[in-house]
Amino acid sequence: MHTAGGKFPAAPDFISQAIEATKGYDVKVLKNSTPVYFQFKRSFVLTTGNAKEIKNGDFSSTPLYRMHLRERDGFRQHKALQSLETSGEAVFYVTSQIEGPDDLSRCYRKGDILAKATAVIAPNEIVLPDTTEKHHVTFKADGNTFKLYSEEGEAFERKVPNWSRLVEILSSRRRNAATNRQALGQTGEFLASRSHYAREVADQFKDPIVKASILAFLVLDAQLIFFKG
C-alpha cells in the first residue's frame, strides 16, 4: 500500500490487480520515497511486580511491554526479516507501548498514536542465543534499551527508541524511482526464492510494487509501506 497524498502517515490505498495499470503507482509511489517493511506485533502489558523482569531486578518499575517472537520453524520469520534487513532494506517490528484503551483514546484524540503508543525495533537488534527455546523482548515505553529473555534477560540498545528517530532514519533513505524500482525487484527475488507458493501468487502481477507487497505479506507476514516524509 501507499499513502494518499504522498504523506506519511495517511490513509492507505491498497493496490489491486484490476487497477494496477491505471493509477500510475510506478511513478507516484517510487519517486522520492523509501520502501519500509513493517511486521506488526502485539505487546503484552506488565503492570505488577510479580513479573520476572521486576523480580530479578532487570527493571525497577512498571508498566513494561513484552513482545513475543514467533517460534515456528526455528524462528523462520525472524531470520527472514533479519536477512532482508541485512540486504539493506528498512525492516522493523512495530508493536504497542501503551497500557490500555483509555490511554489509547487519549493518544488518538491528541494525534499521538505513532509518537506515544508505538514502539519500533529492528530485527537485527534482536540477536537470538538459540532457535530452540522461547524468546521474548521486554522494554519500557520510549526506553533506550530492551532486554531479550530466554532464561535470563540480556540488554540491547535500541536503534529506534521513539517514532521521531524512525522518521529521521527513513528520511535519510529516500531514493529516486529508478533506485527504488531496482531495490524492489531484488527484494522480490529474494522473497520469492523462499516460497514457491508466494512466487506463483506474485507472478500474476507485473508491477514491482505489487509483487514486493504480496511477497512481503506471504513470506514475512509484513506490510510494505512507502515513506515520503
Backbone as CSV, one residue per row, in Angstrom:
resi,resn,N_x,N_y,N_z,CA_x,CA_y,CA_z,C_x,C_y,C_z
1,MET,0.838,-1.186,0.000,0.000,0.000,0.000,0.877,1.242,0.000
2,HIS,0.273,2.368,-0.357,0.988,3.637,-0.268,0.049,4.634,0.393
3,THR,0.564,5.802,0.772,-0.263,6.761,1.478,-0.810,7.798,0.514
4,ALA,-2.097,8.051,0.636,-2.757,9.016,-0.226,-2.157,10.398,-0.013
5,GLY,-1.919,11.108,-1.098,-1.343,12.435,-0.994,0.155,12.441,-0.801
6,GLY,0.758,11.243,-0.688,2.204,11.152,-0.589,2.769,11.491,0.778
7,LYS,1.934,11.588,1.793,2.411,11.928,3.128,2.224,10.746,4.059
8,PHE,3.106,10.653,5.049,3.068,9.532,5.985,3.076,10.072,7.406
9,PRO,2.154,9.661,8.287,1.108,8.679,7.999,-0.114,9.309,7.358
10,ALA,-0.845,8.535,6.604,-2.076,8.989,5.967,-2.893,7.758,5.623
11,ALA,-4.098,7.978,5.132,-4.963,6.852,4.807,-4.329,6.010,3.704
12,PRO,-4.263,4.689,3.881,-3.610,3.836,2.884,-4.491,3.556,1.689
13,ASP,-3.874,3.322,0.549,-4.557,2.941,-0.681,-4.026,1.574,-1.071
14,PHE,-4.874,0.541,-1.049,-4.432,-0.819,-1.333,-4.523,-1.077,-2.827
15,ILE,-3.424,-1.514,-3.395,-3.324,-1.693,-4.837,-3.879,-3.054,-5.225
16,SER,-4.803,-3.078,-6.165,-5.371,-4.338,-6.639,-4.933,-4.601,-8.072
17,GLN,-5.117,-5.836,-8.505,-4.732,-6.206,-9.862,-5.546,-5.438,-10.888
18,ALA,-6.825,-5.201,-10.572,-7.711,-4.557,-11.539,-7.309,-3.126,-11.852
19,ILE,-6.739,-2.421,-10.863,-6.392,-1.016,-11.089,-4.890,-0.807,-11.192
20,GLU,-4.155,-1.897,-11.208,-2.689,-1.804,-11.212,-2.172,-0.956,-12.362
21,ALA,-2.764,-1.105,-13.537,-2.230,-0.458,-14.733,-2.784,0.934,-14.969
22,THR,-3.707,1.409,-14.118,-4.391,2.657,-14.429,-4.022,3.828,-13.535
23,LYS,-3.392,3.595,-12.397,-3.164,4.680,-11.435,-1.748,5.236,-11.431
24,GLY,-0.855,4.647,-12.168,0.490,5.193,-12.240,1.282,5.085,-10.965
25,TYR,1.139,3.983,-10.242,1.867,3.811,-8.989,3.379,3.815,-9.206
26,ASP,3.807,3.317,-10.355,5.231,3.179,-10.603,5.958,4.500,-10.424
27,VAL,5.324,5.601,-10.852,5.929,6.924,-10.719,5.509,7.579,-9.411
28,LYS,4.219,7.516,-9.113,3.670,8.234,-7.957,4.247,7.750,-6.638
29,VAL,4.425,6.460,-6.519,4.860,5.897,-5.250,6.378,5.878,-5.116
30,LEU,7.075,5.553,-6.181,8.507,5.307,-6.087,9.351,6.576,-5.994
31,LYS,8.863,7.671,-6.548,9.657,8.892,-6.590,9.855,9.493,-5.209
32,ASN,11.129,9.766,-4.862,11.493,10.433,-3.616,10.846,9.762,-2.401
33,SER,10.968,8.456,-2.321,10.398,7.709,-1.203,11.370,6.607,-0.805
34,THR,11.004,5.844,0.191,11.758,4.644,0.528,10.791,3.561,0.958
35,PRO,10.951,2.338,0.467,10.085,1.247,0.925,10.476,0.815,2.331
36,VAL,9.469,0.543,3.144,9.681,0.110,4.524,8.844,-1.143,4.754
37,TYR,9.427,-2.131,5.406,8.720,-3.373,5.696,8.438,-3.437,7.192
38,PHE,7.151,-3.380,7.559,6.728,-3.407,8.946,6.104,-4.760,9.282
39,GLN,6.566,-5.371,10.360,5.934,-6.593,10.865,5.246,-6.203,12.178
40,PHE,3.911,-6.188,12.143,3.143,-5.717,13.290,2.937,-6.837,14.306
41,LYS,3.215,-6.518,15.566,3.071,-7.496,16.635,2.377,-6.853,17.836
42,ARG,1.755,-7.699,18.635,1.087,-7.227,19.846,2.051,-7.294,21.028
43,SER,1.977,-6.292,21.900,2.726,-6.321,23.153,1.786,-6.639,24.306
44,PHE,2.254,-7.473,25.231,1.519,-7.737,26.451,1.982,-6.751,27.520
45,VAL,1.031,-6.187,28.245,1.339,-5.158,29.234,1.558,-5.796,30.600
46,LEU,2.692,-5.499,31.224,3.014,-5.986,32.561,2.873,-4.817,33.530
47,THR,1.973,-4.956,34.507,1.678,-3.833,35.396,1.931,-4.134,36.862
48,THR,2.312,-5.360,37.202,2.531,-5.697,38.614,3.979,-6.121,38.852
49,GLY,4.358,-6.115,40.114,5.709,-6.502,40.484,5.945,-7.991,40.448
50,ASN,4.935,-8.778,40.060,5.097,-10.232,40.001,5.832,-10.703,38.752
51,ALA,5.955,-9.834,37.765,6.656,-10.216,36.537,8.124,-10.506,36.850
52,LYS,8.667,-11.524,36.192,10.060,-11.892,36.489,11.030,-10.774,36.143
53,GLU,10.650,-9.919,35.174,11.516,-8.806,34.805,11.712,-7.837,35.967
54,ILE,10.689,-7.732,36.842,10.779,-6.889,38.032,11.440,-7.655,39.174
55,LYS,11.031,-8.893,39.367,11.543,-9.692,40.477,13.054,-9.888,40.415
56,ASN,13.586,-10.049,39.191,15.031,-10.289,39.098,15.845,-8.997,39.039
57,GLY,15.171,-7.855,39.114,15.875,-6.583,39.190,16.267,-5.975,37.858
58,ASP,15.832,-6.575,36.742,16.179,-6.017,35.432,15.501,-4.666,35.196
59,PHE,14.289,-4.523,35.695,13.552,-3.261,35.596,13.069,-2.895,36.997
60,SER,12.963,-1.601,37.249,12.605,-1.153,38.599,11.146,-0.751,38.728
61,SER,10.445,-0.583,37.601,9.064,-0.125,37.693,8.263,-0.603,36.485
62,THR,6.971,-0.553,36.628,6.048,-0.873,35.554,5.359,0.424,35.107
63,PRO,4.684,0.431,33.952,4.394,-0.710,33.096,5.583,-1.100,32.220
64,LEU,5.626,-2.394,31.898,6.569,-2.932,30.935,5.790,-3.538,29.778
65,TYR,6.465,-3.701,28.661,5.810,-4.244,27.474,6.618,-5.435,26.970
66,ARG,5.928,-6.539,26.746,6.578,-7.796,26.372,6.112,-8.218,24.981
67,MET,7.049,-8.347,24.061,6.755,-8.752,22.684,7.351,-10.133,22.425
68,HIS,6.516,-11.106,22.140,6.971,-12.465,21.889,7.346,-12.650,20.410
69,LEU,8.373,-13.426,20.167,8.801,-13.751,18.811,8.200,-15.083,18.387
70,ARG,7.843,-15.192,17.127,7.210,-16.403,16.611,8.230,-17.533,16.509
71,GLU,7.905,-18.648,17.150,8.855,-19.768,17.229,8.821,-20.700,16.019
72,ARG,7.797,-20.636,15.221,7.559,-21.632,14.178,8.767,-21.825,13.260
73,ASP,9.065,-23.092,12.979,10.157,-23.467,12.059,11.485,-22.829,12.461
74,GLY,11.790,-22.916,13.747,13.069,-22.383,14.202,13.211,-20.888,14.011
75,PHE,12.132,-20.147,14.309,12.120,-18.685,14.163,12.392,-18.276,12.717
76,ARG,11.759,-18.996,11.795,11.957,-18.736,10.367,11.614,-17.294,10.001
77,GLN,10.486,-16.796,10.535,10.074,-15.434,10.209,11.118,-14.417,10.657
78,HIS,11.593,-14.556,11.890,12.582,-13.608,12.410,13.858,-13.633,11.575
79,LYS,14.307,-14.813,11.214,15.535,-14.923,10.408,15.345,-14.331,9.018
80,ALA,14.148,-14.499,8.450,13.883,-13.921,7.127,13.864,-12.397,7.197
81,LEU,13.267,-11.854,8.250,13.267,-10.403,8.435,14.690,-9.879,8.616
82,GLN,15.504,-10.605,9.366,16.896,-10.217,9.545,17.655,-10.225,8.222
83,SER,17.416,-11.249,7.409,18.098,-11.342,6.120,17.722,-10.184,5.217
84,LEU,16.442,-9.815,5.211,16.007,-8.687,4.385,16.634,-7.394,4.878
85,GLU,16.702,-7.202,6.186,17.351,-6.013,6.734,18.837,-5.998,6.388
86,THR,19.489,-7.147,6.484,20.911,-7.244,6.155,21.180,-6.883,4.705
87,SER,20.202,-7.155,3.838,20.369,-6.830,2.414,20.323,-5.334,2.151
88,GLY,19.966,-4.552,3.172,19.978,-3.095,3.030,18.615,-2.441,3.095
89,GLU,17.550,-3.233,3.248,16.212,-2.663,3.289,15.853,-2.204,4.700
90,ALA,14.877,-1.314,4.784,14.365,-0.834,6.075,13.303,-1.817,6.554
91,VAL,13.583,-2.516,7.636,12.699,-3.560,8.153,12.550,-3.355,9.663
92,PHE,11.313,-3.369,10.160,11.091,-3.108,11.580,9.920,-3.920,12.119
93,TYR,10.068,-4.373,13.365,8.918,-4.812,14.143,8.236,-3.554,14.668
94,VAL,6.919,-3.528,14.607,6.143,-2.430,15.181,5.185,-3.025,16.200
95,THR,5.232,-2.526,17.429,4.379,-3.060,18.485,3.871,-1.916,19.342
96,SER,3.045,-2.236,20.331,2.421,-1.194,21.145,3.212,-0.940,22.422
97,GLN,3.090,0.281,22.939,3.708,0.647,24.212,2.739,1.545,24.985
98,ILE,1.551,1.017,25.212,0.516,1.785,25.888,-0.291,0.839,26.772
99,GLU,-0.769,1.328,27.928,-1.347,0.441,28.931,-2.738,-0.078,28.583
100,GLY,-3.622,0.782,28.118,-4.988,0.318,27.924,-5.813,1.222,27.033
101,PRO,-7.109,0.903,26.877,-7.991,1.637,25.960,-8.104,3.128,26.268
102,ASP,-8.130,3.489,27.552,-8.258,4.915,27.891,-7.044,5.707,27.414
103,ASP,-5.845,5.142,27.640,-4.626,5.803,27.173,-4.593,5.873,25.649
104,LEU,-5.054,4.804,25.011,-5.085,4.786,23.548,-6.033,5.854,23.018
105,SER,-7.183,6.000,23.652,-8.145,7.018,23.227,-7.568,8.419,23.379
106,ARG,-6.842,8.651,24.484,-6.223,9.967,24.678,-5.197,10.254,23.586
107,CYS,-4.394,9.244,23.271,-3.408,9.416,22.196,-4.086,9.695,20.864
108,TYR,-5.180,8.997,20.627,-5.908,9.193,19.363,-6.432,10.620,19.260
109,ARG,-7.018,11.111,20.348,-7.585,12.468,20.321,-6.494,13.518,20.114
110,LYS,-5.302,13.255,20.645,-4.202,14.217,20.516,-3.366,14.005,19.261
111,GLY,-3.672,12.947,18.505,-2.878,12.652,17.308,-1.509,12.109,17.636
112,ASP,-1.398,11.385,18.761,-0.098,10.904,19.244,0.062,9.384,19.153
113,ILE,-0.730,8.726,18.331,-0.659,7.263,18.259,0.753,6.801,17.908
114,LEU,1.345,7.390,16.881,2.680,6.973,16.463,3.742,7.431,17.455
115,ALA,3.629,8.660,17.922,4.672,9.218,18.787,4.656,8.609,20.184
116,LYS,3.488,8.282,20.721,3.387,7.856,22.119,3.036,6.382,22.302
117,ALA,2.259,5.823,21.389,1.724,4.477,21.613,2.438,3.394,20.832
118,THR,3.448,3.758,20.050,4.066,2.820,19.123,5.548,2.637,19.421
119,ALA,5.989,1.376,19.452,7.396,1.041,19.638,7.927,0.349,18.386
120,VAL,9.169,0.637,18.041,9.782,0.109,16.821,11.124,-0.532,17.167
121,ILE,11.342,-1.759,16.701,12.604,-2.468,16.933,13.021,-3.148,15.637
122,ALA,14.272,-2.974,15.245,14.780,-3.604,14.034,15.107,-5.074,14.306
123,PRO,14.805,-5.983,13.375,15.059,-7.415,13.596,16.498,-7.741,13.972
124,ASN,17.478,-7.089,13.341,18.869,-7.416,13.624,19.343,-6.905,14.978
125,GLU,18.522,-6.104,15.653,18.832,-5.733,17.033,18.549,-6.890,17.986
126,ILE,17.719,-7.826,17.548,17.311,-8.950,18.396,18.146,-10.167,18.022
127,VAL,19.207,-10.407,18.760,20.145,-11.495,18.471,19.780,-12.698,19.339
128,LEU,19.229,-13.731,18.732,18.778,-14.901,19.486,19.964,-15.788,19.868
129,PRO,20.031,-16.223,21.123,21.115,-17.125,21.523,20.941,-18.535,20.968
130,ASP,19.699,-18.905,20.631,19.422,-20.212,20.029,18.056,-20.149,19.366
131,THR,17.712,-21.176,18.615,16.415,-21.218,17.940,15.572,-22.394,18.433
132,THR,15.873,-22.857,19.635,15.138,-23.990,20.194,14.275,-23.594,21.392
133,GLU,14.654,-22.521,22.086,13.893,-22.069,23.251,12.953,-20.925,22.867
134,LYS,12.008,-20.632,23.755,11.134,-19.485,23.558,11.892,-18.195,23.879
135,HIS,11.592,-17.126,23.141,12.257,-15.845,23.363,11.223,-14.723,23.310
136,HIS,11.421,-13.715,24.150,10.598,-12.524,24.053,11.433,-11.299,24.415
137,VAL,10.962,-10.158,23.985,11.618,-8.874,24.232,10.769,-8.095,25.238
138,THR,11.408,-7.476,26.226,10.709,-6.633,27.199,11.338,-5.239,27.192
139,PHE,10.496,-4.222,27.269,11.003,-2.848,27.207,10.045,-1.915,27.927
140,LYS,10.540,-0.713,28.227,9.706,0.365,28.735,9.405,1.323,27.587
141,ALA,8.297,2.011,27.679,7.913,2.955,26.629,9.022,3.982,26.417
142,ASP,9.431,4.123,25.170,10.470,5.085,24.779,11.805,4.850,25.478
143,GLY,12.036,3.631,25.963,13.322,3.329,26.580,14.431,3.201,25.551
144,ASN,15.644,3.478,25.960,16.784,3.401,25.049,17.319,1.984,24.887
145,THR,16.856,1.076,25.736,17.291,-0.316,25.653,16.073,-1.227,25.757
146,PHE,16.273,-2.497,25.378,15.296,-3.529,25.674,16.073,-4.736,26.161
147,LYS,15.377,-5.704,26.706,16.024,-6.942,27.133,15.394,-8.117,26.411
148,LEU,16.262,-9.005,25.935,15.829,-10.230,25.287,15.867,-11.346,26.320
149,TYR,14.747,-12.036,26.485,14.644,-13.082,27.509,14.528,-14.466,26.878
150,SER,15.350,-15.350,27.360,15.220,-16.775,27.112,15.117,-17.383,28.506
151,GLU,16.246,-17.580,29.144,16.261,-17.908,30.566,16.552,-16.643,31.372
152,GLU,17.612,-15.951,31.003,17.965,-14.690,31.653,17.881,-13.565,30.625
153,GLY,17.587,-12.359,31.108,17.467,-11.237,30.187,18.816,-10.662,29.802
154,GLU,18.986,-10.369,28.514,20.201,-9.722,28.022,19.829,-8.387,27.398
155,ALA,20.508,-7.337,27.801,20.148,-5.992,27.366,20.764,-5.649,26.020
156,PHE,19.987,-4.949,25.192,20.451,-4.447,23.908,19.996,-3.005,23.758
157,GLU,20.846,-2.190,23.135,20.478,-0.801,22.880,19.520,-0.741,21.705
158,ARG,18.506,0.127,21.811,17.524,0.277,20.743,17.988,1.331,19.742
159,LYS,18.031,0.936,18.488,18.395,1.871,17.426,17.304,2.909,17.206
160,VAL,16.058,2.514,17.465,14.920,3.405,17.241,14.090,3.475,18.526
161,PRO,14.517,4.282,19.503,13.796,4.343,20.775,12.462,5.065,20.701
162,ASN,12.231,5.833,19.631,10.960,6.543,19.504,10.655,6.783,18.030
163,TRP,9.414,7.204,17.768,8.955,7.335,16.386,9.677,8.447,15.640
164,SER,10.015,9.525,16.312,10.697,10.627,15.630,12.058,10.184,15.097
165,ARG,12.723,9.279,15.826,14.004,8.752,15.341,13.795,7.908,14.093
166,LEU,12.700,7.160,14.039,12.404,6.376,12.840,12.195,7.287,11.641
167,VAL,11.483,8.388,11.838,11.262,9.339,10.746,12.593,9.888,10.241
168,GLU,13.528,10.173,11.151,14.857,10.654,10.738,15.565,9.615,9.884
169,ILE,15.527,8.360,10.324,16.206,7.287,9.593,15.608,7.123,8.204
170,LEU,14.279,7.069,8.127,13.624,6.843,6.841,13.792,8.041,5.914
171,SER,13.801,9.252,6.465,14.011,10.444,5.626,15.359,10.394,4.928
172,SER,16.363,9.871,5.622,17.707,9.803,5.033,17.813,8.715,3.968
173,ARG,16.826,7.837,3.891,16.864,6.717,2.955,16.075,6.986,1.674
174,ARG,15.431,8.130,1.547,14.603,8.391,0.367,15.442,8.340,-0.901
175,ARG,14.874,7.686,-1.929,15.617,7.444,-3.168,14.745,7.798,-4.365
176,ASN,15.372,7.860,-5.542,14.586,8.152,-6.730,13.842,6.902,-7.206
177,ALA,12.977,7.093,-8.184,12.113,5.999,-8.620,12.911,4.833,-9.191
178,ALA,13.945,5.117,-9.965,14.727,4.050,-10.587,15.427,3.189,-9.539
179,THR,15.992,3.835,-8.531,16.682,3.090,-7.476,15.703,2.246,-6.671
180,ASN,14.541,2.822,-6.368,13.525,2.064,-5.644,13.014,0.884,-6.462
181,ARG,12.832,1.095,-7.750,12.353,0.008,-8.611,13.346,-1.150,-8.620
182,GLN,14.629,-0.816,-8.703,15.658,-1.855,-8.693,15.671,-2.591,-7.348
183,ALA,15.568,-1.840,-6.250,15.576,-2.454,-4.930,14.374,-3.372,-4.739
184,LEU,13.221,-2.949,-5.221,12.018,-3.778,-5.091,12.143,-5.065,-5.891
185,GLY,12.764,-4.961,-7.066,12.977,-6.164,-7.864,13.892,-7.151,-7.161
186,GLN,14.957,-6.656,-6.567,15.890,-7.522,-5.838,15.221,-8.142,-4.616
187,THR,14.451,-7.330,-3.897,13.740,-7.851,-2.728,12.713,-8.894,-3.146
188,GLY,12.034,-8.630,-4.258,11.060,-9.595,-4.758,11.694,-10.939,-5.052
189,GLU,12.853,-10.933,-5.691,13.538,-12.190,-5.994,13.995,-12.900,-4.724
190,PHE,14.484,-12.126,-3.780,14.922,-12.698,-2.502,13.765,-13.393,-1.794
191,LEU,12.615,-12.732,-1.725,11.473,-13.307,-1.026,10.857,-14.463,-1.809
192,ALA,10.790,-14.338,-3.122,10.212,-15.400,-3.944,11.011,-16.692,-3.836
193,SER,12.319,-16.574,-3.629,13.168,-17.764,-3.519,12.858,-18.574,-2.264
194,ARG,12.135,-17.963,-1.322,11.831,-18.630,-0.057,10.474,-19.337,-0.066
195,SER,9.679,-19.124,-1.105,8.358,-19.750,-1.134,7.872,-19.893,-2.575
196,HIS,7.747,-21.126,-3.033,7.242,-21.377,-4.381,5.801,-20.897,-4.508
197,TYR,5.006,-21.116,-3.471,3.610,-20.679,-3.496,3.523,-19.162,-3.620
198,ALA,4.311,-18.434,-2.817,4.277,-16.971,-2.856,4.702,-16.460,-4.230
199,ARG,5.686,-17.108,-4.836,6.121,-16.704,-6.178,4.986,-16.854,-7.184
200,GLU,4.248,-17.950,-7.103,3.146,-18.184,-8.035,2.090,-17.087,-7.930
201,VAL,1.789,-16.678,-6.696,0.799,-15.622,-6.499,1.322,-14.288,-7.018
202,ALA,2.543,-13.951,-6.651,3.116,-12.652,-7.030,3.320,-12.536,-8.538
203,ASP,3.607,-13.650,-9.199,3.865,-13.618,-10.640,2.621,-13.296,-11.456
204,GLN,1.469,-13.217,-10.813,0.260,-12.808,-11.518,0.240,-11.301,-11.764
205,PHE,1.170,-10.595,-11.140,1.233,-9.139,-11.259,2.555,-8.732,-11.906
206,LYS,2.542,-7.614,-12.583,3.740,-7.124,-13.250,4.438,-6.022,-12.462
207,ASP,3.654,-5.164,-11.808,4.232,-4.016,-11.118,5.123,-4.476,-9.967
208,PRO,6.381,-3.990,-9.881,7.287,-4.414,-8.809,6.789,-4.051,-7.421
209,ILE,6.010,-2.975,-7.315,5.456,-2.587,-6.018,4.469,-3.642,-5.535
210,VAL,3.576,-4.035,-6.419,2.550,-5.009,-6.062,3.198,-6.351,-5.732
211,LYS,4.150,-6.772,-6.557,4.807,-8.061,-6.330,5.542,-8.080,-4.987
212,ALA,6.287,-7.014,-4.707,7.028,-6.964,-3.445,6.081,-6.926,-2.253
213,SER,4.956,-6.215,-2.395,3.987,-6.135,-1.315,3.366,-7.502,-1.025
214,ILE,3.002,-8.220,-2.074,2.413,-9.551,-1.907,3.415,-10.507,-1.283
215,LEU,4.633,-10.483,-1.774,5.663,-11.379,-1.241,5.987,-11.064,0.211
216,ALA,6.032,-9.779,0.561,6.302,-9.402,1.946,5.217,-9.948,2.867
217,PHE,3.981,-9.880,2.400,2.871,-10.368,3.230,2.895,-11.887,3.354
218,LEU,3.087,-12.584,2.229,3.015,-14.044,2.244,4.236,-14.695,2.900
219,VAL,5.416,-14.115,2.716,6.647,-14.733,3.225,6.988,-14.234,4.623
220,LEU,6.785,-12.944,4.881,7.223,-12.337,6.145,6.076,-11.977,7.078
221,ASP,4.845,-12.038,6.577,3.704,-11.504,7.320,3.953,-10.035,7.650
222,ALA,4.564,-9.328,6.708,4.923,-7.915,6.898,4.189,-7.065,5.870
223,GLN,4.048,-5.776,6.190,3.374,-4.830,5.303,4.409,-3.917,4.657
224,LEU,4.348,-3.788,3.333,5.230,-2.876,2.610,4.550,-1.508,2.549
225,ILE,5.218,-0.503,3.054,4.717,0.864,3.060,5.795,1.771,2.494
226,PHE,5.376,2.801,1.756,6.339,3.741,1.190,6.331,5.035,1.992
227,PHE,7.489,5.369,2.517,7.643,6.577,3.327,8.046,7.738,2.433
228,LYS,7.267,8.825,2.526,7.586,10.039,1.794,8.160,11.127,2.703
229,GLY,7.709,11.162,3.946,8.198,12.178,4.884,7.427,13.464,4.795
